[in-house]
Amino acid sequence: MHELRKLPEFVRLSQRVGGILTANIVFALGTKAILMVLAFTDHASLWLAIHGRHGASLAVVFNGLRLLRAPTAAQLDKR
């Protein structure tokens, strides 16, 4: 019985995870595409590509860390 009470919380969390995952994938692939175009047109150096990849990786990790701030069912009940 207790497990069924947590079902709405799990559904909300899975929706947030799906949204953040989609945003992370789009951002990472978009960054790589931009750097690839810049590299093929000789506007980007190897160092710019390295820093761009590391920056995108950090942005993806920090974006994913937003899930830790997800309100729990107990916090939602207090509202």
PyMOL Python script that loads the backbone (N, CA, C, O; Angstrom):
from pymol import cmd

cmd.read_pdbstr("""\
ATOM      1  N   MET A   1       0.813  -1.195   0.000  1.00  0.00           N
ATOM      2  CA  MET A   1       0.000   0.000   0.000  1.00  0.00           C
ATOM      3  C   MET A   1       0.859   1.262   0.000  1.00  0.00           C
ATOM      4  O   MET A   1       0.539   2.242  -0.673  1.00  0.00           O
ATOM      5  N   HIS A   2       1.946   1.228   0.756  1.00  0.00           N
ATOM      6  CA  HIS A   2       2.816   2.404   0.824  1.00  0.00           C
ATOM      7  C   HIS A   2       3.477   2.690  -0.519  1.00  0.00           C
ATOM      8  O   HIS A   2       3.716   3.847  -0.865  1.00  0.00           O
ATOM      9  N   GLU A   3       3.771   1.639  -1.272  1.00  0.00           N
ATOM     10  CA  GLU A   3       4.446   1.832  -2.545  1.00  0.00           C
ATOM     11  C   GLU A   3       3.550   2.558  -3.554  1.00  0.00           C
ATOM     12  O   GLU A   3       4.038   3.326  -4.383  1.00  0.00           O
ATOM     13  N   LEU A   4       2.253   2.311  -3.479  1.00  0.00           N
ATOM     14  CA  LEU A   4       1.342   2.957  -4.417  1.00  0.00           C
ATOM     15  C   LEU A   4       1.221   4.462  -4.168  1.00  0.00           C
ATOM     16  O   LEU A   4       0.938   5.219  -5.096  1.00  0.00           O
ATOM     17  N   ARG A   5       1.428   4.890  -2.959  1.00  0.00           N
ATOM     18  CA  ARG A   5       1.371   6.328  -2.655  1.00  0.00           C
ATOM     19  C   ARG A   5       2.518   7.087  -3.306  1.00  0.00           C
ATOM     20  O   ARG A   5       2.403   8.280  -3.586  1.00  0.00           O
ATOM     21  N   LYS A   6       3.608   6.398  -3.542  1.00  0.00           N
ATOM     22  CA  LYS A   6       4.778   7.050  -4.136  1.00  0.00           C
ATOM     23  C   LYS A   6       4.724   7.084  -5.661  1.00  0.00           C
ATOM     24  O   LYS A   6       5.572   7.714  -6.294  1.00  0.00           O
ATOM     25  N   LEU A   7       3.755   6.424  -6.248  1.00  0.00           N
ATOM     26  CA  LEU A   7       3.672   6.345  -7.701  1.00  0.00           C
ATOM     27  C   LEU A   7       3.587   7.715  -8.384  1.00  0.00           C
ATOM     28  O   LEU A   7       4.306   7.931  -9.359  1.00  0.00           O
ATOM     29  N   PRO A   8       2.747   8.653  -7.924  1.00  0.00           N
ATOM     30  CA  PRO A   8       2.728   9.974  -8.582  1.00  0.00           C
ATOM     31  C   PRO A   8       4.076  10.695  -8.499  1.00  0.00           C
ATOM     32  O   PRO A   8       4.468  11.395  -9.433  1.00  0.00           O
ATOM     33  N   GLU A   9       4.775  10.520  -7.390  1.00  0.00           N
ATOM     34  CA  GLU A   9       6.093  11.142  -7.254  1.00  0.00           C
ATOM     35  C   GLU A   9       7.067  10.549  -8.260  1.00  0.00           C
ATOM     36  O   GLU A   9       7.859  11.274  -8.863  1.00  0.00           O
ATOM     37  N   PHE A  10       7.013   9.238  -8.442  1.00  0.00           N
ATOM     38  CA  PHE A  10       7.901   8.591  -9.404  1.00  0.00           C
ATOM     39  C   PHE A  10       7.576   9.001 -10.832  1.00  0.00           C
ATOM     40  O   PHE A  10       8.477   9.139 -11.659  1.00  0.00           O
ATOM     41  N   VAL A  11       6.307   9.195 -11.126  1.00  0.00           N
ATOM     42  CA  VAL A  11       5.917   9.633 -12.469  1.00  0.00           C
ATOM     43  C   VAL A  11       6.445  11.035 -12.732  1.00  0.00           C
ATOM     44  O   VAL A  11       6.990  11.297 -13.804  1.00  0.00           O
ATOM     45  N   ARG A  12       6.291  11.942 -11.765  1.00  0.00           N
ATOM     46  CA  ARG A  12       6.819  13.308 -11.927  1.00  0.00           C
ATOM     47  C   ARG A  12       8.328  13.297 -12.081  1.00  0.00           C
ATOM     48  O   ARG A  12       8.876  14.024 -12.909  1.00  0.00           O
ATOM     49  N   LEU A  13       9.002  12.475 -11.287  1.00  0.00           N
ATOM     50  CA  LEU A  13      10.463  12.395 -11.375  1.00  0.00           C
ATOM     51  C   LEU A  13      10.889  11.843 -12.729  1.00  0.00           C
ATOM     52  O   LEU A  13      11.851  12.337 -13.318  1.00  0.00           O
ATOM     53  N   SER A  14      10.197  10.836 -13.230  1.00  0.00           N
ATOM     54  CA  SER A  14      10.572  10.276 -14.530  1.00  0.00           C
ATOM     55  C   SER A  14      10.343  11.289 -15.646  1.00  0.00           C
ATOM     56  O   SER A  14      11.108  11.318 -16.611  1.00  0.00           O
ATOM     57  N   GLN A  15       9.310  12.119 -15.536  1.00  0.00           N
ATOM     58  CA  GLN A  15       9.074  13.157 -16.528  1.00  0.00           C
ATOM     59  C   GLN A  15      10.187  14.205 -16.489  1.00  0.00           C
ATOM     60  O   GLN A  15      10.647  14.673 -17.530  1.00  0.00           O
ATOM     61  N   ARG A  16      10.613  14.565 -15.283  1.00  0.00           N
ATOM     62  CA  ARG A  16      11.726  15.520 -15.165  1.00  0.00           C
ATOM     63  C   ARG A  16      13.005  14.932 -15.725  1.00  0.00           C
ATOM     64  O   ARG A  16      13.756  15.619 -16.417  1.00  0.00           O
ATOM     65  N   VAL A  17      13.262  13.651 -15.425  1.00  0.00           N
ATOM     66  CA  VAL A  17      14.468  12.991 -15.937  1.00  0.00           C
ATOM     67  C   VAL A  17      14.446  12.970 -17.459  1.00  0.00           C
ATOM     68  O   VAL A  17      15.458  13.256 -18.099  1.00  0.00           O
ATOM     69  N   GLY A  18      13.301  12.634 -18.042  1.00  0.00           N
ATOM     70  CA  GLY A  18      13.195  12.605 -19.498  1.00  0.00           C
ATOM     71  C   GLY A  18      13.445  13.965 -20.124  1.00  0.00           C
ATOM     72  O   GLY A  18      14.115  14.067 -21.152  1.00  0.00           O
ATOM     73  N   GLY A  19      12.909  15.008 -19.508  1.00  0.00           N
ATOM     74  CA  GLY A  19      13.120  16.359 -20.037  1.00  0.00           C
ATOM     75  C   GLY A  19      14.567  16.807 -19.941  1.00  0.00           C
ATOM     76  O   GLY A  19      15.107  17.385 -20.885  1.00  0.00           O
ATOM     77  N   ILE A  20      15.191  16.543 -18.815  1.00  0.00           N
ATOM     78  CA  ILE A  20      16.587  16.938 -18.631  1.00  0.00           C
ATOM     79  C   ILE A  20      17.492  16.110 -19.533  1.00  0.00           C
ATOM     80  O   ILE A  20      18.458  16.632 -20.088  1.00  0.00           O
ATOM     81  N   LEU A  21      17.188  14.829 -19.683  1.00  0.00           N
ATOM     82  CA  LEU A  21      17.974  13.975 -20.562  1.00  0.00           C
ATOM     83  C   LEU A  21      17.902  14.456 -22.005  1.00  0.00           C
ATOM     84  O   LEU A  21      18.916  14.504 -22.700  1.00  0.00           O
ATOM     85  N   THR A  22      16.707  14.811 -22.450  1.00  0.00           N
ATOM     86  CA  THR A  22      16.547  15.321 -23.810  1.00  0.00           C
ATOM     87  C   THR A  22      17.314  16.626 -23.994  1.00  0.00           C
ATOM     88  O   THR A  22      17.983  16.818 -25.009  1.00  0.00           O
ATOM     89  N   ALA A  23      17.218  17.518 -23.020  1.00  0.00           N
ATOM     90  CA  ALA A  23      17.942  18.790 -23.107  1.00  0.00           C
ATOM     91  C   ALA A  23      19.444  18.563 -23.139  1.00  0.00           C
ATOM     92  O   ALA A  23      20.153  19.236 -23.888  1.00  0.00           O
ATOM     93  N   ASN A  24      19.942  17.624 -22.337  1.00  0.00           N
ATOM     94  CA  ASN A  24      21.372  17.331 -22.314  1.00  0.00           C
ATOM     95  C   ASN A  24      21.855  16.785 -23.655  1.00  0.00           C
ATOM     96  O   ASN A  24      22.913  17.181 -24.146  1.00  0.00           O
ATOM     97  N   ILE A  25      21.086  15.883 -24.242  1.00  0.00           N
ATOM     98  CA  ILE A  25      21.484  15.297 -25.519  1.00  0.00           C
ATOM     99  C   ILE A  25      21.485  16.347 -26.618  1.00  0.00           C
ATOM    100  O   ILE A  25      22.422  16.416 -27.413  1.00  0.00           O
ATOM    101  N   VAL A  26      20.445  17.161 -26.667  1.00  0.00           N
ATOM    102  CA  VAL A  26      20.365  18.215 -27.695  1.00  0.00           C
ATOM    103  C   VAL A  26      21.509  19.208 -27.529  1.00  0.00           C
ATOM    104  O   VAL A  26      22.130  19.610 -28.514  1.00  0.00           O
ATOM    105  N   PHE A  27      21.791  19.606 -26.293  1.00  0.00           N
ATOM    106  CA  PHE A  27      22.868  20.569 -26.057  1.00  0.00           C
ATOM    107  C   PHE A  27      24.226  19.985 -26.447  1.00  0.00           C
ATOM    108  O   PHE A  27      25.025  20.653 -27.103  1.00  0.00           O
ATOM    109  N   ALA A  28      24.490  18.738 -26.044  1.00  0.00           N
ATOM    110  CA  ALA A  28      25.790  18.126 -26.345  1.00  0.00           C
ATOM    111  C   ALA A  28      25.974  17.937 -27.844  1.00  0.00           C
ATOM    112  O   ALA A  28      27.042  18.239 -28.377  1.00  0.00           O
ATOM    113  N   LEU A  29      24.960  17.446 -28.524  1.00  0.00           N
ATOM    114  CA  LEU A  29      25.085  17.246 -29.972  1.00  0.00           C
ATOM    115  C   LEU A  29      25.155  18.573 -30.715  1.00  0.00           C
ATOM    116  O   LEU A  29      25.881  18.698 -31.701  1.00  0.00           O
ATOM    117  N   GLY A  30      24.405  19.562 -30.247  1.00  0.00           N
ATOM    118  CA  GLY A  30      24.468  20.879 -30.872  1.00  0.00           C
ATOM    119  C   GLY A  30      25.836  21.518 -30.737  1.00  0.00           C
ATOM    120  O   GLY A  30      26.353  22.113 -31.682  1.00  0.00           O
ATOM    121  N   THR A  31      26.411  21.391 -29.562  1.00  0.00           N
ATOM    122  CA  THR A  31      27.757  21.931 -29.338  1.00  0.00           C
ATOM    123  C   THR A  31      28.774  21.244 -30.239  1.00  0.00           C
ATOM    124  O   THR A  31      29.623  21.903 -30.840  1.00  0.00           O
ATOM    125  N   LYS A  32      28.689  19.934 -30.332  1.00  0.00           N
ATOM    126  CA  LYS A  32      29.615  19.189 -31.186  1.00  0.00           C
ATOM    127  C   LYS A  32      29.422  19.567 -32.653  1.00  0.00           C
ATOM    128  O   LYS A  32      30.398  19.692 -33.392  1.00  0.00           O
ATOM    129  N   ALA A  33      28.181  19.748 -33.078  1.00  0.00           N
ATOM    130  CA  ALA A  33      27.931  20.130 -34.471  1.00  0.00           C
ATOM    131  C   ALA A  33      28.516  21.502 -34.787  1.00  0.00           C
ATOM    132  O   ALA A  33      29.122  21.701 -35.841  1.00  0.00           O
ATOM    133  N   ILE A  34      28.333  22.434 -33.877  1.00  0.00           N
ATOM    134  CA  ILE A  34      28.882  23.782 -34.084  1.00  0.00           C
ATOM    135  C   ILE A  34      30.402  23.736 -34.143  1.00  0.00           C
ATOM    136  O   ILE A  34      31.009  24.369 -35.007  1.00  0.00           O
ATOM    137  N   LEU A  35      31.020  22.995 -33.235  1.00  0.00           N
ATOM    138  CA  LEU A  35      32.479  22.900 -33.247  1.00  0.00           C
ATOM    139  C   LEU A  35      32.982  22.186 -34.496  1.00  0.00           C
ATOM    140  O   LEU A  35      34.048  22.522 -35.013  1.00  0.00           O
ATOM    141  N   MET A  36      32.228  21.207 -34.985  1.00  0.00           N
ATOM    142  CA  MET A  36      32.643  20.506 -36.204  1.00  0.00           C
ATOM    143  C   MET A  36      32.589  21.439 -37.402  1.00  0.00           C
ATOM    144  O   MET A  36      33.496  21.432 -38.234  1.00  0.00           O
ATOM    145  N   VAL A  37      31.534  22.244 -37.499  1.00  0.00           N
ATOM    146  CA  VAL A  37      31.428  23.198 -38.603  1.00  0.00           C
ATOM    147  C   VAL A  37      32.563  24.221 -38.518  1.00  0.00           C
ATOM    148  O   VAL A  37      33.177  24.568 -39.527  1.00  0.00           O
ATOM    149  N   LEU A  38      32.830  24.694 -37.308  1.00  0.00           N
ATOM    150  CA  LEU A  38      33.923  25.655 -37.144  1.00  0.00           C
ATOM    151  C   LEU A  38      35.272  25.039 -37.501  1.00  0.00           C
ATOM    152  O   LEU A  38      36.134  25.718 -38.059  1.00  0.00           O
ATOM    153  N   ALA A  39      35.461  23.763 -37.186  1.00  0.00           N
ATOM    154  CA  ALA A  39      36.725  23.102 -37.505  1.00  0.00           C
ATOM    155  C   ALA A  39      36.882  22.916 -39.011  1.00  0.00           C
ATOM    156  O   ALA A  39      37.971  23.114 -39.551  1.00  0.00           O
ATOM    157  N   PHE A  40      35.800  22.538 -39.690  1.00  0.00           N
ATOM    158  CA  PHE A  40      35.879  22.334 -41.141  1.00  0.00           C
ATOM    159  C   PHE A  40      36.075  23.639 -41.899  1.00  0.00           C
ATOM    160  O   PHE A  40      36.608  23.630 -43.008  1.00  0.00           O
ATOM    161  N   THR A  41      35.661  24.746 -41.328  1.00  0.00           N
ATOM    162  CA  THR A  41      35.851  26.041 -41.987  1.00  0.00           C
ATOM    163  C   THR A  41      37.103  26.758 -41.487  1.00  0.00           C
ATOM    164  O   THR A  41      37.303  27.938 -41.774  1.00  0.00           O
ATOM    165  N   ASP A  42      37.935  26.052 -40.749  1.00  0.00           N
ATOM    166  CA  ASP A  42      39.205  26.576 -40.214  1.00  0.00           C
ATOM    167  C   ASP A  42      39.014  27.778 -39.291  1.00  0.00           C
ATOM    168  O   ASP A  42      39.865  28.666 -39.245  1.00  0.00           O
ATOM    169  N   HIS A  43      37.904  27.809 -38.559  1.00  0.00           N
ATOM    170  CA  HIS A  43      37.681  28.857 -37.575  1.00  0.00           C
ATOM    171  C   HIS A  43      37.871  28.361 -36.153  1.00  0.00           C
ATOM    172  O   HIS A  43      37.779  29.145 -35.208  1.00  0.00           O
ATOM    173  N   ALA A  44      38.135  27.076 -35.988  1.00  0.00           N
ATOM    174  CA  ALA A  44      38.317  26.508 -34.653  1.00  0.00           C
ATOM    175  C   ALA A  44      39.614  25.716 -34.618  1.00  0.00           C
ATOM    176  O   ALA A  44      39.966  25.000 -35.555  1.00  0.00           O
ATOM    177  N   SER A  45      40.298  25.871 -33.519  1.00  0.00           N
ATOM    178  CA  SER A  45      41.530  25.102 -33.331  1.00  0.00           C
ATOM    179  C   SER A  45      41.219  23.851 -32.521  1.00  0.00           C
ATOM    180  O   SER A  45      40.102  23.657 -32.042  1.00  0.00           O
ATOM    181  N   LEU A  46      42.230  23.015 -32.383  1.00  0.00           N
ATOM    182  CA  LEU A  46      42.065  21.811 -31.581  1.00  0.00           C
ATOM    183  C   LEU A  46      41.774  22.175 -30.132  1.00  0.00           C
ATOM    184  O   LEU A  46      40.983  21.497 -29.476  1.00  0.00           O
ATOM    185  N   TRP A  47      42.390  23.218 -29.627  1.00  0.00           N
ATOM    186  CA  TRP A  47      42.174  23.618 -28.233  1.00  0.00           C
ATOM    187  C   TRP A  47      40.751  24.121 -28.003  1.00  0.00           C
ATOM    188  O   TRP A  47      40.160  23.873 -26.952  1.00  0.00           O
ATOM    189  N   LEU A  48      40.210  24.821 -28.979  1.00  0.00           N
ATOM    190  CA  LEU A  48      38.820  25.272 -28.852  1.00  0.00           C
ATOM    191  C   LEU A  48      37.876  24.070 -28.806  1.00  0.00           C
ATOM    192  O   LEU A  48      36.914  24.059 -28.038  1.00  0.00           O
ATOM    193  N   ALA A  49      38.153  23.075 -29.619  1.00  0.00           N
ATOM    194  CA  ALA A  49      37.317  21.870 -29.617  1.00  0.00           C
ATOM    195  C   ALA A  49      37.432  21.139 -28.282  1.00  0.00           C
ATOM    196  O   ALA A  49      36.432  20.659 -27.750  1.00  0.00           O
ATOM    197  N   ILE A  50      38.633  21.053 -27.745  1.00  0.00           N
ATOM    198  CA  ILE A  50      38.839  20.385 -26.451  1.00  0.00           C
ATOM    199  C   ILE A  50      38.098  21.130 -25.349  1.00  0.00           C
ATOM    200  O   ILE A  50      37.382  20.519 -24.556  1.00  0.00           O
ATOM    201  N   HIS A  51      38.267  22.435 -25.298  1.00  0.00           N
ATOM    202  CA  HIS A  51      37.585  23.226 -24.265  1.00  0.00           C
ATOM    203  C   HIS A  51      36.073  23.208 -24.458  1.00  0.00           C
ATOM    204  O   HIS A  51      35.320  23.191 -23.484  1.00  0.00           O
ATOM    205  N   GLY A  52      35.632  23.212 -25.703  1.00  0.00           N
ATOM    206  CA  GLY A  52      34.195  23.143 -25.960  1.00  0.00           C
ATOM    207  C   GLY A  52      33.599  21.826 -25.504  1.00  0.00           C
ATOM    208  O   GLY A  52      32.499  21.794 -24.953  1.00  0.00           O
ATOM    209  N   ARG A  53      34.318  20.748 -25.729  1.00  0.00           N
ATOM    210  CA  ARG A  53      33.814  19.445 -25.292  1.00  0.00           C
ATOM    211  C   ARG A  53      33.785  19.345 -23.777  1.00  0.00           C
ATOM    212  O   ARG A  53      32.817  18.840 -23.209  1.00  0.00           O
ATOM    213  N   HIS A  54      34.826  19.817 -23.121  1.00  0.00           N
ATOM    214  CA  HIS A  54      34.838  19.774 -21.656  1.00  0.00           C
ATOM    215  C   HIS A  54      33.773  20.698 -21.072  1.00  0.00           C
ATOM    216  O   HIS A  54      33.127  20.353 -20.083  1.00  0.00           O
ATOM    217  N   GLY A  55      33.591  21.850 -21.669  1.00  0.00           N
ATOM    218  CA  GLY A  55      32.555  22.762 -21.199  1.00  0.00           C
ATOM    219  C   GLY A  55      31.162  22.178 -21.366  1.00  0.00           C
ATOM    220  O   GLY A  55      30.310  22.323 -20.490  1.00  0.00           O
ATOM    221  N   ALA A  56      30.936  21.513 -22.504  1.00  0.00           N
ATOM    222  CA  ALA A  56      29.633  20.885 -22.722  1.00  0.00           C
ATOM    223  C   ALA A  56      29.412  19.749 -21.729  1.00  0.00           C
ATOM    224  O   ALA A  56      28.301  19.563 -21.233  1.00  0.00           O
ATOM    225  N   SER A  57      30.464  18.993 -21.440  1.00  0.00           N
ATOM    226  CA  SER A  57      30.338  17.903 -20.468  1.00  0.00           C
ATOM    227  C   SER A  57      29.986  18.443 -19.087  1.00  0.00           C
ATOM    228  O   SER A  57      29.133  17.882 -18.399  1.00  0.00           O
ATOM    229  N   LEU A  58      30.635  19.525 -18.682  1.00  0.00           N
ATOM    230  CA  LEU A  58      30.324  20.131 -17.384  1.00  0.00           C
ATOM    231  C   LEU A  58      28.894  20.673 -17.347  1.00  0.00           C
ATOM    232  O   LEU A  58      28.196  20.532 -16.343  1.00  0.00           O
ATOM    233  N   ALA A  59      28.474  21.284 -18.431  1.00  0.00           N
ATOM    234  CA  ALA A  59      27.109  21.813 -18.480  1.00  0.00           C
ATOM    235  C   ALA A  59      26.082  20.692 -18.377  1.00  0.00           C
ATOM    236  O   ALA A  59      25.057  20.846 -17.712  1.00  0.00           O
ATOM    237  N   VAL A  60      26.352  19.572 -19.030  1.00  0.00           N
ATOM    238  CA  VAL A  60      25.440  18.430 -18.965  1.00  0.00           C
ATOM    239  C   VAL A  60      25.379  17.876 -17.543  1.00  0.00           C
ATOM    240  O   VAL A  60      24.299  17.550 -17.051  1.00  0.00           O
ATOM    241  N   VAL A  61      26.530  17.767 -16.883  1.00  0.00           N
ATOM    242  CA  VAL A  61      26.558  17.251 -15.509  1.00  0.00           C
ATOM    243  C   VAL A  61      25.807  18.189 -14.571  1.00  0.00           C
ATOM    244  O   VAL A  61      24.995  17.740 -13.763  1.00  0.00           O
ATOM    245  N   PHE A  62      26.071  19.477 -14.674  1.00  0.00           N
ATOM    246  CA  PHE A  62      25.396  20.427 -13.782  1.00  0.00           C
ATOM    247  C   PHE A  62      23.896  20.499 -14.069  1.00  0.00           C
ATOM    248  O   PHE A  62      23.100  20.688 -13.149  1.00  0.00           O
ATOM    249  N   ASN A  63      23.511  20.352 -15.316  1.00  0.00           N
ATOM    250  CA  ASN A  63      22.088  20.325 -15.646  1.00  0.00           C
ATOM    251  C   ASN A  63      21.432  19.087 -15.027  1.00  0.00           C
ATOM    252  O   ASN A  63      20.309  19.166 -14.529  1.00  0.00           O
ATOM    253  N   GLY A  64      22.119  17.960 -15.056  1.00  0.00           N
ATOM    254  CA  GLY A  64      21.589  16.746 -14.445  1.00  0.00           C
ATOM    255  C   GLY A  64      21.501  16.829 -12.937  1.00  0.00           C
ATOM    256  O   GLY A  64      20.637  16.200 -12.325  1.00  0.00           O
ATOM    257  N   LEU A  65      22.384  17.595 -12.339  1.00  0.00           N
ATOM    258  CA  LEU A  65      22.358  17.744 -10.883  1.00  0.00           C
ATOM    259  C   LEU A  65      21.115  18.479 -10.396  1.00  0.00           C
ATOM    260  O   LEU A  65      20.806  18.454  -9.204  1.00  0.00           O
ATOM    261  N   ARG A  66      20.403  19.128 -11.306  1.00  0.00           N
ATOM    262  CA  ARG A  66      19.151  19.791 -10.915  1.00  0.00           C
ATOM    263  C   ARG A  66      18.130  18.797 -10.393  1.00  0.00           C
ATOM    264  O   ARG A  66      17.216  19.172  -9.658  1.00  0.00           O
ATOM    265  N   LEU A  67      18.276  17.532 -10.765  1.00  0.00           N
ATOM    266  CA  LEU A  67      17.343  16.513 -10.284  1.00  0.00           C
ATOM    267  C   LEU A  67      17.443  16.320  -8.779  1.00  0.00           C
ATOM    268  O   LEU A  67      16.488  15.866  -8.149  1.00  0.00           O
ATOM    269  N   LEU A  68      18.576  16.657  -8.202  1.00  0.00           N
ATOM    270  CA  LEU A  68      18.725  16.510  -6.758  1.00  0.00           C
ATOM    271  C   LEU A  68      17.844  17.492  -5.992  1.00  0.00           C
ATOM    272  O   LEU A  68      17.548  17.283  -4.816  1.00  0.00           O
ATOM    273  N   ARG A  69      17.430  18.554  -6.659  1.00  0.00           N
ATOM    274  CA  ARG A  69      16.578  19.551  -6.014  1.00  0.00           C
ATOM    275  C   ARG A  69      15.098  19.252  -6.193  1.00  0.00           C
ATOM    276  O   ARG A  69      14.255  20.070  -5.827  1.00  0.00           O
ATOM    277  N   ALA A  70      14.769  18.090  -6.750  1.00  0.00           N
ATOM    278  CA  ALA A  70      13.373  17.730  -6.984  1.00  0.00           C
ATOM    279  C   ALA A  70      12.651  17.595  -5.652  1.00  0.00           C
ATOM    280  O   ALA A  70      13.141  16.912  -4.753  1.00  0.00           O
ATOM    281  N   PRO A  71      11.495  18.233  -5.511  1.00  0.00           N
ATOM    282  CA  PRO A  71      10.758  18.120  -4.250  1.00  0.00           C
ATOM    283  C   PRO A  71      10.223  16.713  -4.054  1.00  0.00           C
ATOM    284  O   PRO A  71       9.784  16.067  -5.006  1.00  0.00           O
ATOM    285  N   THR A  72      10.263  16.242  -2.817  1.00  0.00           N
ATOM    286  CA  THR A  72       9.733  14.925  -2.500  1.00  0.00           C
ATOM    287  C   THR A  72       8.241  15.039  -2.213  1.00  0.00           C
ATOM    288  O   THR A  72       7.696  16.139  -2.133  1.00  0.00           O
ATOM    289  N   ALA A  73       7.592  13.894  -2.060  1.00  0.00           N
ATOM    290  CA  ALA A  73       6.153  13.891  -1.791  1.00  0.00           C
ATOM    291  C   ALA A  73       5.852  14.577  -0.457  1.00  0.00           C
ATOM    292  O   ALA A  73       4.836  15.260  -0.328  1.00  0.00           O
ATOM    293  N   ALA A  74       6.735  14.398   0.540  1.00  0.00           N
ATOM    294  CA  ALA A  74       6.523  15.033   1.835  1.00  0.00           C
ATOM    295  C   ALA A  74       6.586  16.567   1.710  1.00  0.00           C
ATOM    296  O   ALA A  74       5.816  17.279   2.355  1.00  0.00           O
ATOM    297  N   GLN A  75       7.499  17.058   0.885  1.00  0.00           N
ATOM    298  CA  GLN A  75       7.604  18.504   0.689  1.00  0.00           C
ATOM    299  C   GLN A  75       6.399  19.024  -0.075  1.00  0.00           C
ATOM    300  O   GLN A  75       5.934  20.134   0.187  1.00  0.00           O
ATOM    301  N   LEU A  76       5.886  18.241  -1.016  1.00  0.00           N
ATOM    302  CA  LEU A  76       4.714  18.678  -1.777  1.00  0.00           C
ATOM    303  C   LEU A  76       3.468  18.704  -0.916  1.00  0.00           C
ATOM    304  O   LEU A  76       2.587  19.538  -1.123  1.00  0.00           O
ATOM    305  N   ASP A  77       3.384  17.778   0.070  1.00  0.00           N
ATOM    306  CA  ASP A  77       2.220  17.734   0.961  1.00  0.00           C
ATOM    307  C   ASP A  77       2.167  18.953   1.884  1.00  0.00           C
ATOM    308  O   ASP A  77       1.086  19.371   2.299  1.00  0.00           O
ATOM    309  N   LYS A  78       3.329  19.523   2.206  1.00  0.00           N
ATOM    310  CA  LYS A  78       3.370  20.677   3.115  1.00  0.00           C
ATOM    311  C   LYS A  78       2.882  21.949   2.440  1.00  0.00           C
ATOM    312  O   LYS A  78       2.523  22.910   3.120  1.00  0.00           O
ATOM    313  N   ARG A  79       2.864  21.967   1.132  1.00  0.00           N
ATOM    314  CA  ARG A  79       2.475  23.185   0.391  1.00  0.00           C
ATOM    315  C   ARG A  79       1.008  23.422   0.468  1.00  0.00           C
ATOM    316  O   ARG A  79       0.510  24.397  -0.096  1.00  0.00           O
TER     317      ARG A  79
END
""", "prot")
cmd.dss("prot")
cmd.show_as("cartoon", "prot")
cmd.util.cbc("prot")
cmd.orient("prot")
